[in-house]
Amino acid sequence: MLWDRLKKIKKRGNNGMRTMLLSFRQDVFQRVISGDKIYEHRRSFPDEPVKAYVYVSRTTQAICGIMYLSNKTSLNEWKEKYKDDLACVGRIEDYLKQHQYGMEINKFVFTNAIPLAVKIQSIQGFTF
């Protein structure tokens, strides 16, 4: 079961990928599954490819899939690369207010939804 695998996650999975849990709002998750969102932006990312379990926050509040990411790139590199496209530079500057890196979303796989609240309550000492 997915939850049992989540409890055993180490920093690197068996395939050499970093394993993470990423949280998304429902609207962002919809953009991921539609294919409209092709990059994920964060303050930090590991240098190696990532296998991320996807938690969807309100109103779903469940782990709903697995996302595979690679090609970590500094947003400042993109800003330099696209410096002649002022609209693009403006978007990058907006992202830079909260994020430093982008990673390409290579693949998304749905899983059976696992409600996190039910499972978290079973972990002794964990509170919301």
N, C-alpha and C positions, 0 to 999 in steps of 0.2 A: 504494500500500500504506500502511496505517496508520502503520507505523514510519517510513517516509519522511516522512510528514506531521508526525509527532511531532518529528523532527529539525529541521524548519523552523519550529516554533512560535515565535511572537513573543508579546509580552505581550498584544497584542490581535489577534484573528483578523480575517478579511476582513469579517465581519458586525458589527464593533464590540464583540463580546463579549471578555471576558478569557478566555484559554485557560490551563488549569492541568492538572496531573497530581495526582490525589488517590489516596491509598492506603487500602484498607479490609481489615480482617480478613474471612475467609470468612463468619463468622456475620453480620456487618454487611452485607456484600454480598448475602447471601440476603434480608435484610430490605428492601434497596433493590429488588431485582427482584420481590419479592412485593408491593410497594406498602405494606408496613407502616411503612417509614421514609419520612417525607414531608419531613423537614428534615435538613439537614446542619449540624453545629455545629463551629466551628473558632475558634482564637484570633484569626485575622484573615481577612478576606475583602475583595476589592475592592468598591467601591461600585456597579459596573456588573454586568450579568448575566454569568454564567460558563458556559463550555463546558469541562467537565472530562473528561479521559481517566481512566478508572477502572482502577487497578492493584489486583489482589486478591493479598494476601500469602499466606503459607503456607496451604495446600499448593499452591495454584494457581500463584502467582508469575508472573502474566501480566496484560497489559492486556486487559480483557474487555469494555469498552464505553465509551460516552460519555454523560455526565450533563449536563443543562442545569439551571442554578440561577438564581434571581432573588429579589428582595425581601429584601435584607439587612436584618436587624433585630438590634438590640442585645438581648442576653438580659436586661439590666437594664430595658429597656422592657417586655418580656414580664412580668418580675417585678412591675412596677408595675401593668400592665394586669390581671393575674390575682391581685392581692394578697389578694382575698377567698377564694381557693381555696387553702387551706393545703397540700394535697397537691401541687398544681401548683407552688406557690412552693418547696416542698421539692425537687422534681425540678429546677427551674431553678437553685436554689442548688447542687445537685450538679454540674450542667453548668458553672456559673460557676467551679468549682475549676480547670477546665482550658480553658474556652472563653469567648469574649466575644460571639460572633455566631452567628446561625442564618440559613440561606438555604433557601428553599423548593425542593425537588426537583420541577421541572416535567416532566421527561421523562428516560427512560433508554432508550438504544438499544444493543443487543448488537452487538459486532463479533466477527470471528474472533479467538480468543485469540492474543495474541502473547507468547510466553515472553520475559520481560525479561532473564533471565540470558544467554540466547544472544546477544541484541542488545547488551547492555552490554559483554560480553566483546570485542565488535568495536570498541569505542571506545577508542582508544589512551590509556593513562594512567589509565583508570577502574578502580578496585578496589573490592571489597566491603568 
